[in-house]
């Protein structure tokens, strides 16, 4: 009996120590976070609706544009979400039907693959334990919001996945000096660039800086590989732009480039107020980024990068990329949470490295710490245990435990609000942010009360995925004016009124969160020329449905 018990204990220990089993449990948990309750959490919004509308039009009509009652719109999601996301979603729509859940299944699959690639990056750089810690910190960070963004049909998480795959392939190429690996790395990083255009600036800037460092400092003679990667990535971007010229026509392409330039002007540029908002998000409103561990972690990894060897050179790529992007977020672009996802996500690797090394140091010295702790308890008058070494041990233990408890607490919040919640996490005792409750009620109201041939004017593009009505959306170039008003003190003289409605001639207007927040429509005009037939929801999350008087 005793022998059998010992054998069982050995088997249990082997199972616990089996890295593959632990990794399997970890990724099963990640899959649960990304796929459970996917059809109703998080609440759909206009950016996600725009991307899905593009995929819907491609699946149903074979046109790469957003279908509206007036025809097709070629500006907006065509530029903000690459074909790497749109094409798989459209293909799935063809086979499984159009729907929010179908689109999000593709997004969540991308997110699961991205977490796996992130895990491989940690494994490559810092070992198994640090990689697991990095994944947990990535998922638990309220600043990254990985679970929230990974469950939506957007481009941020897939682009990060392509970039990490490209970095891993390049790192392998540095070891083996095989040209085909550099070509593949360029293709993957090029895919990240066409998925989200911010990767164009950050990747080229990082590559150019790393080439100089290789020539002047690291002496790894890898600048040729970096140039080849940049060349292939550039070809990917040129092919994507060239396809747009051929498909939409040169005039339309130039018009879209002009609109994109205007939008960039309204969302970029140094302003002290935006910098303070960005810092507040990183250090306050979202919770301190990795509970302030990010600062010593970046310094620690910077010291590791100072080694003039292959490992230091490979690690420097990620450090430069994430630091450049973080500076870009703080100093140059409007402080929206999804703009900071990539750099802070990568920095989870750095925080995990610091945490793991502190944990390893404490474990290796636990005997000395235990002995000194016992002396302190058994001999309270003896001050000898209060040595600098003992205080360092104690501080390390407190820091490790505190960080672990904070991460666990944040993880349970994310599970509760971003995965399990179907109604809305309370902001205070009386208010909540709804998930699918209000959008689904609006969809049901439209299905029951509005003819399918009637034109519905709205900014809230998520509705076009929930019903098959004829929708008309304002051109997304209007964002340049709304952003200028919010972030640069520009005039709010863009509200759509009589001239716009005379041209579009909708039968109904639906105003939701974004349309109300940014005063997209002239409410004085709607008050005079329409009837409010329904209000669904409460507070700023409600939908107001108007019927134009001419349509009665």
C-alpha positions as CSV (number, residue, x, y, z in Angstrom):
1,X,0.0,0.0,0.0
2,X,2.8,2.4,0.9
3,X,4.7,1.5,-2.2
4,X,1.6,2.2,-4.3
5,X,1.1,5.6,-2.6
6,X,4.7,6.5,-3.4
7,X,4.3,5.6,-7.0
8,X,1.1,7.7,-7.3
9,X,2.9,10.6,-5.7
10,X,5.8,10.2,-8.2
11,X,3.3,10.2,-11.1
12,X,1.6,13.3,-9.8
13,X,4.9,15.1,-9.5
14,X,5.8,14.1,-13.0
15,X,2.5,15.4,-14.3
16,X,2.9,18.7,-12.5
17,X,6.5,19.0,-13.7
18,X,5.5,18.2,-17.3
19,X,5.9,21.5,-19.2
20,X,3.7,20.2,-22.1
21,X,0.8,19.4,-19.7
22,X,1.1,22.8,-18.0
23,X,1.2,24.5,-21.4
24,X,-1.9,22.6,-22.5
25,X,-3.8,23.7,-19.4
26,X,-2.6,27.3,-19.9
27,X,-3.7,27.5,-23.5
28,X,-7.0,25.8,-22.7
29,X,-7.6,28.6,-20.2
30,X,-6.6,31.2,-22.9
31,X,-9.1,29.6,-25.3
32,X,-11.8,29.9,-22.7
33,X,-11.0,33.6,-22.2
34,X,-11.2,34.3,-25.9
35,X,-14.1,32.1,-27.1
36,X,-16.6,31.8,-24.2
37,X,-19.7,34.0,-24.5
38,X,-18.2,35.5,-27.6
39,X,-21.5,36.5,-29.3
40,X,-22.5,39.0,-26.6
41,X,-19.4,40.2,-24.9
42,X,-17.9,42.8,-25.5
43,X,-20.5,45.2,-26.7
44,X,-20.1,45.8,-30.5
45,X,-19.2,49.3,-31.6
46,X,-18.8,51.3,-34.8
47,X,-15.1,50.4,-35.5
48,X,-15.8,46.7,-35.3
49,X,-19.1,47.1,-37.2
50,X,-17.2,48.9,-40.0
51,X,-14.7,46.1,-40.5
52,X,-17.5,43.5,-40.4
53,X,-19.6,45.5,-42.9
54,X,-16.7,45.5,-45.3
55,X,-16.4,41.7,-44.9
56,X,-20.2,41.4,-45.3
57,X,-20.2,43.3,-48.6
58,X,-17.3,41.3,-49.9
59,X,-19.0,38.0,-49.0
60,X,-22.5,38.9,-50.3
61,X,-21.7,41.1,-53.3
62,X,-18.1,40.4,-54.1
63,X,-17.1,44.0,-53.7
64,X,-14.2,45.1,-51.5
65,X,-16.0,48.1,-50.0
66,X,-18.7,49.0,-47.5
67,X,-22.1,48.7,-49.0
68,X,-24.6,51.5,-48.3
69,X,-27.9,52.7,-49.7
70,X,-26.0,55.0,-52.1
71,X,-23.5,52.5,-53.3
72,X,-20.1,51.7,-51.9
73,X,-17.8,53.5,-49.5
74,X,-14.1,52.9,-50.1
75,X,-12.7,54.9,-47.2
76,X,-12.6,53.8,-43.6
77,X,-12.1,50.1,-42.8
78,X,-10.4,49.5,-46.1
79,X,-7.5,51.5,-44.8
80,X,-7.7,50.8,-41.0
81,X,-8.1,47.0,-41.1
82,X,-6.1,45.0,-43.6
83,X,-7.1,42.2,-45.9
84,X,-5.4,39.8,-43.6
85,X,-8.4,40.2,-41.3
86,X,-11.2,41.1,-43.8
87,X,-10.6,38.2,-46.2
88,X,-10.8,35.3,-43.6
89,X,-13.9,36.9,-42.1
90,X,-15.5,37.3,-45.5
91,X,-14.7,33.7,-46.4
92,X,-16.2,32.5,-43.1
93,X,-19.3,34.6,-43.8
94,X,-19.7,32.8,-47.1
95,X,-19.9,29.4,-45.5
96,X,-21.4,30.1,-42.0
97,X,-23.5,33.2,-42.8
98,X,-23.1,36.8,-41.7
99,X,-23.1,37.5,-38.0
100,X,-21.3,39.1,-35.2
101,X,-20.3,35.7,-33.7
102,X,-18.9,34.4,-37.0
103,X,-16.7,37.4,-37.4
104,X,-15.5,37.2,-33.9
105,X,-14.6,33.5,-34.2
106,X,-11.9,34.5,-36.8
107,X,-10.7,37.3,-34.5
108,X,-10.5,35.1,-31.4
109,X,-8.6,32.5,-33.5
110,X,-6.1,35.1,-34.4
111,X,-5.8,36.1,-30.8
112,X,-5.2,32.6,-29.6
113,X,-2.5,32.2,-32.3
114,X,-1.0,35.5,-31.1
115,X,-0.8,34.3,-27.5
116,X,1.0,31.2,-28.7
117,X,3.5,33.2,-30.7
118,X,4.0,35.5,-27.7
119,X,4.7,32.4,-25.6
120,X,7.2,31.2,-28.1
121,X,8.9,34.7,-28.0
122,X,9.3,34.4,-24.2
123,X,10.6,30.8,-24.6
124,X,13.1,32.0,-27.2
125,X,14.4,34.9,-25.0
126,X,14.0,34.0,-21.4
127,X,13.0,30.3,-20.9
128,X,9.9,28.4,-20.0
129,X,8.9,29.9,-16.7
130,X,9.4,33.5,-17.7
131,X,7.3,32.8,-20.9
132,X,4.4,31.5,-18.8
133,X,4.6,34.5,-16.4
134,X,4.6,36.8,-19.5
135,X,1.5,35.2,-20.9
136,X,-0.3,35.6,-17.6
137,X,0.7,39.2,-17.3
138,X,-0.3,39.9,-20.8
139,X,-3.8,38.6,-20.3
140,X,-4.2,40.3,-16.9
141,X,-3.0,43.7,-17.9
142,X,-5.8,46.3,-17.9
143,X,-3.6,48.6,-19.9
144,X,-3.2,46.1,-22.8
145,X,-6.8,44.9,-22.6
146,X,-5.7,41.9,-24.7
147,X,-8.8,39.8,-24.0
148,X,-11.2,42.7,-24.7
149,X,-9.5,43.5,-28.1
150,X,-8.8,39.9,-28.9
151,X,-12.5,39.1,-28.9
152,X,-13.3,41.8,-31.4
153,X,-13.0,41.8,-35.2
154,X,-10.3,44.4,-35.3
155,X,-6.7,44.6,-36.6
156,X,-4.6,45.3,-33.5
157,X,-4.2,41.8,-32.2
158,X,-3.7,40.1,-35.6
159,X,-1.1,42.7,-36.5
160,X,0.8,42.0,-33.3
161,X,0.6,38.3,-34.1
162,X,2.1,38.8,-37.5
163,X,4.9,41.0,-36.1
164,X,5.8,38.5,-33.4
165,X,5.9,35.7,-36.0
166,X,8.2,37.9,-38.1
167,X,10.5,38.6,-35.2
168,X,10.7,34.9,-34.3
169,X,11.6,34.1,-37.9
170,X,14.2,36.8,-38.1
171,X,15.7,35.7,-34.8
172,X,16.0,32.2,-36.2
173,X,17.6,33.7,-39.3
174,X,20.2,35.5,-37.2
175,X,21.2,32.1,-35.8
176,X,21.3,30.2,-39.1
177,X,22.0,32.9,-41.6
178,X,19.5,31.4,-44.0
179,X,18.1,33.8,-46.6
180,X,14.7,32.2,-46.9
181,X,14.1,32.9,-43.2
182,X,14.8,36.6,-43.8
183,X,12.4,36.6,-46.7
184,X,9.7,34.9,-44.6
185,X,10.3,37.4,-41.8
186,X,9.9,40.3,-44.2
187,X,6.6,38.7,-45.5
188,X,5.2,38.4,-42.0
189,X,6.2,41.9,-40.9
190,X,4.8,43.2,-44.2
191,X,1.5,41.4,-43.2
192,X,1.6,43.3,-39.9
193,X,2.1,46.5,-41.8
194,X,-0.9,46.1,-44.1
195,X,-3.0,44.9,-41.2
196,X,-2.3,48.1,-39.2
197,X,-0.4,51.0,-40.8
198,X,1.4,52.0,-37.5
199,X,3.7,49.0,-38.0
200,X,5.1,50.7,-41.2
201,X,6.6,53.6,-39.2
202,X,7.6,51.5,-36.1
203,X,9.1,48.6,-38.0
204,X,11.1,50.7,-40.4
205,X,12.3,53.0,-37.7
206,X,13.3,50.1,-35.5
207,X,15.1,48.3,-38.4
208,X,17.0,51.4,-39.4
209,X,18.2,52.0,-35.8
210,X,19.2,48.4,-35.4
211,X,21.2,48.5,-38.6
212,X,23.2,51.4,-37.2
213,X,23.7,49.7,-33.9
214,X,24.9,46.6,-35.7
215,X,27.4,48.5,-37.7
216,X,28.6,50.6,-34.8
217,X,28.1,48.5,-31.7
218,X,26.9,44.9,-31.9
219,X,29.1,43.9,-34.9
220,X,26.9,40.9,-35.7
221,X,27.1,41.6,-39.5
222,X,23.3,41.2,-39.8
223,X,22.5,44.5,-41.4
224,X,22.1,42.7,-44.8
225,X,19.3,40.5,-43.3
226,X,17.5,43.5,-41.9
227,X,17.7,45.3,-45.2
228,X,16.3,42.2,-47.0
229,X,13.4,42.1,-44.4
230,X,12.7,45.8,-45.0
231,X,12.7,45.3,-48.8
232,X,10.2,42.4,-48.7
233,X,8.0,44.2,-46.2
234,X,8.1,47.3,-48.5
235,X,7.0,45.2,-51.4
236,X,4.0,43.9,-49.4
237,X,2.9,47.4,-48.7
238,X,3.5,48.6,-52.3
239,X,1.5,45.6,-53.6
240,X,-1.4,46.4,-51.2
241,X,-1.4,50.1,-52.3
242,X,-1.0,49.1,-55.9
243,X,-4.0,46.8,-55.7
244,X,-6.1,49.6,-54.3
245,X,-5.1,51.8,-57.3
246,X,-6.0,49.1,-59.7
247,X,-9.3,48.1,-58.0
248,X,-10.7,51.5,-57.0
249,X,-9.0,53.7,-59.7
250,X,-6.3,56.3,-59.3
251,X,-8.7,59.2,-58.6
252,X,-10.5,57.3,-55.7
253,X,-7.2,56.1,-54.3
254,X,-5.8,59.7,-54.3
255,X,-9.0,60.9,-52.7
256,X,-8.7,58.2,-50.0
257,X,-5.0,59.1,-49.4
258,X,-6.0,62.8,-49.0
259,X,-8.7,61.8,-46.4
260,X,-6.2,59.6,-44.6
261,X,-3.8,62.5,-44.4
262,X,-6.5,64.8,-43.0
263,X,-7.3,62.1,-40.4
264,X,-3.7,61.7,-39.5
265,X,-3.3,65.4,-38.9
266,X,-6.3,65.4,-36.5
267,X,-5.0,62.4,-34.6
268,X,-1.3,63.2,-34.3
269,X,0.9,66.1,-33.2
270,X,2.4,67.0,-29.9
271,X,0.0,68.5,-27.4
272,X,0.7,68.7,-23.7
273,X,-2.9,67.8,-22.9
274,X,-2.8,64.6,-25.0
275,X,0.5,63.6,-23.4
276,X,-0.9,64.1,-19.9
277,X,-4.0,62.0,-20.9
278,X,-1.7,59.3,-22.2
279,X,0.3,59.3,-19.0
280,X,-2.8,59.3,-16.9
281,X,-4.0,56.2,-18.8
282,X,-0.7,54.4,-18.3
283,X,-0.3,55.3,-14.7
284,X,-3.7,56.0,-13.4
285,X,-7.1,55.4,-15.1
286,X,-6.3,51.9,-16.3
287,X,-4.3,51.0,-13.3
288,X,-0.5,51.5,-13.2
289,X,0.9,49.7,-16.2
290,X,2.2,46.4,-14.7
291,X,2.0,48.1,-11.3
292,X,5.0,50.2,-12.1
293,X,7.2,47.1,-12.7
294,X,7.6,48.2,-16.3
295,X,10.1,50.9,-15.5
296,X,12.8,48.7,-13.7
297,X,12.0,46.0,-16.2
298,X,12.8,48.1,-19.2
299,X,16.0,49.3,-17.5
300,X,16.9,45.7,-16.7
301,X,16.3,44.5,-20.2
302,X,18.3,47.5,-21.5
303,X,21.3,46.3,-19.5
304,X,20.9,42.8,-21.0
305,X,20.8,44.4,-24.5
306,X,24.1,46.1,-23.8
307,X,25.9,42.8,-24.2
308,X,27.6,42.8,-27.6
309,X,26.5,39.3,-28.6
310,X,23.8,37.7,-30.6
311,X,21.3,37.5,-27.7
312,X,21.7,41.1,-26.9
313,X,21.2,42.0,-30.6
314,X,18.1,39.9,-30.9
315,X,16.6,41.3,-27.7
316,X,17.4,44.9,-28.8
317,X,14.9,44.6,-31.7
318,X,12.0,44.1,-29.3
319,X,13.2,46.7,-26.8
320,X,13.7,49.4,-29.5
321,X,10.4,48.6,-31.2
322,X,8.3,48.8,-27.9
323,X,10.1,51.9,-26.6
324,X,9.7,53.8,-29.9
325,X,6.0,52.9,-30.0
326,X,5.5,53.9,-26.4
327,X,7.1,57.2,-27.0
328,X,4.9,57.6,-30.1
329,X,1.8,56.9,-28.0
330,X,2.8,59.3,-25.2
331,X,4.1,62.2,-27.3
332,X,2.4,62.1,-30.7
333,X,-0.9,60.3,-31.2
334,X,-4.3,60.6,-29.5
335,X,-4.4,58.6,-26.3
336,X,-6.8,55.8,-27.3
337,X,-6.2,52.5,-25.5
338,X,-5.8,50.4,-28.7
339,X,-2.8,52.5,-29.8
340,X,-0.8,51.3,-26.8
341,X,-1.6,47.6,-27.1
342,X,1.5,46.5,-29.1
343,X,4.3,48.1,-27.0
344,X,2.8,47.3,-23.6
345,X,2.0,43.8,-24.7
346,X,5.6,43.2,-25.7
347,X,6.9,44.8,-22.5
348,X,5.1,42.0,-20.6
349,X,8.1,39.9,-21.7
350,X,10.4,42.3,-20.0
351,X,8.4,42.4,-16.8
352,X,8.2,38.6,-16.7
353,X,12.0,38.4,-17.1
354,X,12.6,40.7,-14.1
355,X,10.0,38.9,-12.1
356,X,11.4,35.5,-12.9
357,X,14.9,36.4,-12.2
358,X,13.9,37.9,-8.8
359,X,12.0,34.7,-8.1
360,X,15.0,32.6,-9.0
361,X,17.3,34.6,-6.8
362,X,14.9,34.4,-3.9
363,X,14.5,30.6,-4.3
364,X,18.2,30.1,-4.4
365,X,18.7,32.1,-1.2
366,X,15.6,30.8,0.7
367,X,17.7,28.9,3.2
368,X,19.6,31.9,4.3
369,X,16.4,33.9,4.4
370,X,14.6,31.2,6.5
371,X,17.5,31.0,8.9
372,X,17.7,34.8,9.4
373,X,13.9,35.0,9.8
374,X,14.0,32.3,12.5
375,X,16.7,34.3,14.3
376,X,14.6,37.4,14.2
377,X,11.6,35.6,15.7
378,X,13.5,33.5,18.3
379,X,15.9,36.3,19.3
380,X,13.9,39.5,19.0
381,X,16.6,41.5,20.9
382,X,19.3,40.4,18.5
383,X,19.3,43.0,15.6
384,X,21.8,41.0,13.6
385,X,19.2,39.6,11.3
386,X,18.3,43.1,10.1
387,X,21.2,43.0,7.6
388,X,21.0,44.6,4.2
389,X,21.0,41.1,2.7
390,X,18.1,40.0,4.8
391,X,16.1,43.2,4.1
392,X,16.8,42.6,0.4
393,X,15.4,39.1,0.7
394,X,12.3,40.4,2.6
395,X,11.7,43.2,0.1
396,X,12.0,40.7,-2.8
397,X,9.5,38.4,-1.2
398,X,7.0,41.2,-0.5
399,X,7.3,42.5,-4.1
400,X,6.8,39.0,-5.6
401,X,3.8,38.2,-3.5
402,X,2.2,41.7,-4.0
403,X,2.6,41.5,-7.7
404,X,1.2,38.0,-7.8
405,X,-1.8,38.9,-5.8
406,X,-2.5,42.0,-7.9
407,X,-2.3,40.0,-11.1
408,X,-4.6,37.4,-9.8
409,X,-7.1,40.1,-8.7
410,X,-7.0,41.7,-12.1
411,X,-7.4,38.4,-13.9
412,X,-10.6,37.6,-12.0
413,X,-11.9,41.1,-12.9
414,X,-11.2,40.5,-16.6
415,X,-12.9,37.1,-16.5
416,X,-15.9,38.6,-14.8
417,X,-16.3,41.6,-17.0
418,X,-14.8,40.6,-20.4
419,X,-15.8,37.0,-20.6
420,X,-18.7,36.0,-18.3
421,X,-20.6,39.2,-18.2
422,X,-23.8,39.4,-20.4
423,X,-25.4,42.5,-18.9
424,X,-22.7,45.0,-18.0
425,X,-20.1,45.5,-15.3
426,X,-21.5,48.2,-12.8
427,X,-19.7,51.5,-12.9
428,X,-21.4,52.4,-9.6
429,X,-24.4,51.0,-7.8
430,X,-27.0,52.1,-10.3
431,X,-25.3,52.3,-13.8
432,X,-23.8,49.6,-16.0
433,X,-22.2,49.4,-19.4
434,X,-24.4,47.0,-21.5
435,X,-23.0,44.3,-23.6
436,X,-25.4,42.9,-26.3
437,X,-28.5,43.9,-24.5
438,X,-29.2,47.2,-26.2
439,X,-27.9,46.5,-29.7
440,X,-29.9,43.3,-29.8
441,X,-33.0,45.1,-28.6
442,X,-32.5,47.7,-31.4
443,X,-32.1,45.0,-33.9
444,X,-35.3,43.3,-32.8
445,X,-37.2,46.7,-32.9
446,X,-36.0,47.3,-36.5
447,X,-36.9,43.8,-37.6
448,X,-40.4,44.3,-36.3
449,X,-41.1,47.9,-37.2
450,X,-39.0,49.0,-40.2
451,X,-39.4,47.8,-43.8
452,X,-36.3,46.2,-45.2
453,X,-36.3,48.7,-48.1
454,X,-36.4,51.8,-45.9
455,X,-33.1,53.6,-45.6
456,X,-31.7,53.9,-42.1
457,X,-29.1,56.6,-41.4
458,X,-26.7,55.9,-38.6
459,X,-23.1,56.2,-37.5
460,X,-23.4,53.0,-35.4
461,X,-22.2,50.6,-38.0
462,X,-22.5,47.5,-35.7
463,X,-26.2,47.5,-36.6
464,X,-25.5,46.5,-40.2
465,X,-24.2,43.1,-38.9
466,X,-27.2,42.6,-36.7
467,X,-29.9,43.2,-39.3
468,X,-30.3,43.1,-43.1
469,X,-31.8,46.5,-43.5
470,X,-30.6,49.2,-46.0
471,X,-28.2,51.4,-44.1
472,X,-26.4,54.6,-44.9
473,X,-23.4,55.7,-43.0
474,X,-21.6,59.1,-43.0
475,X,-18.2,59.0,-44.7
476,X,-15.6,58.2,-42.1
477,X,-13.5,61.1,-43.2
478,X,-15.8,63.0,-40.8
479,X,-13.6,61.6,-38.1
480,X,-11.0,64.1,-39.0
481,X,-13.3,66.9,-37.9
482,X,-14.6,65.2,-34.8
483,X,-11.0,64.3,-33.6
484,X,-9.9,67.9,-34.4
485,X,-12.7,69.2,-32.2
486,X,-12.0,66.9,-29.3
487,X,-8.2,66.9,-29.2
488,X,-7.2,70.1,-31.0
489,X,-9.9,72.5,-30.0
490,X,-11.3,72.7,-33.5
491,X,-14.9,73.9,-34.2
492,X,-17.9,71.7,-33.9
493,X,-19.5,72.9,-37.1
494,X,-19.7,69.5,-38.8
495,X,-23.1,68.3,-37.6
496,X,-25.0,66.8,-40.5
497,X,-28.3,68.6,-41.1
498,X,-30.7,69.7,-43.8
499,X,-28.4,69.5,-46.9
500,X,-27.1,66.1,-45.9
501,X,-30.6,64.7,-45.3
502,X,-31.9,66.2,-48.5
503,X,-29.2,64.3,-50.4
504,X,-29.4,61.0,-48.5
505,X,-33.1,61.0,-47.9
506,X,-33.3,58.4,-45.2
507,X,-36.5,57.2,-43.6
508,X,-35.1,56.6,-40.2
509,X,-32.1,57.9,-38.1
510,X,-30.5,55.9,-35.3
511,X,-28.2,57.7,-32.9
512,X,-26.2,55.7,-30.5
513,X,-23.2,56.3,-28.2
514,X,-20.6,57.6,-30.7
515,X,-23.1,59.7,-32.8
516,X,-24.4,61.3,-29.6
517,X,-20.9,61.8,-28.0
518,X,-19.5,63.6,-31.0
519,X,-22.7,65.4,-32.2
520,X,-22.6,63.8,-35.6
521,X,-26.2,64.8,-36.4
522,X,-27.9,68.2,-36.1
523,X,-30.4,67.5,-33.3
524,X,-32.3,70.8,-34.0
525,X,-33.0,69.6,-37.5
526,X,-34.2,66.2,-36.3
527,X,-36.4,67.8,-33.6
528,X,-38.1,69.8,-36.3
529,X,-38.3,67.2,-39.1
530,X,-38.6,63.9,-37.3
531,X,-40.4,62.0,-34.6
532,X,-38.6,60.1,-31.9
533,X,-40.3,56.7,-32.1
534,X,-38.2,54.7,-29.7
535,X,-35.5,55.0,-27.1
536,X,-33.8,51.8,-26.3
537,X,-31.3,51.7,-23.4
538,X,-30.3,54.2,-20.8
539,X,-27.9,57.1,-20.3
540,X,-25.1,57.6,-22.9
541,X,-25.4,53.9,-24.1
542,X,-29.0,54.3,-25.3
543,X,-30.1,54.3,-29.0
544,X,-32.6,57.0,-30.1
545,X,-34.6,56.0,-33.2
546,X,-36.1,58.8,-35.2
547,X,-38.6,58.6,-38.1
548,X,-38.3,61.5,-40.7
549,X,-41.6,63.3,-41.1
550,X,-41.5,63.0,-44.9
551,X,-41.4,59.3,-44.5
552,X,-44.6,59.1,-42.6
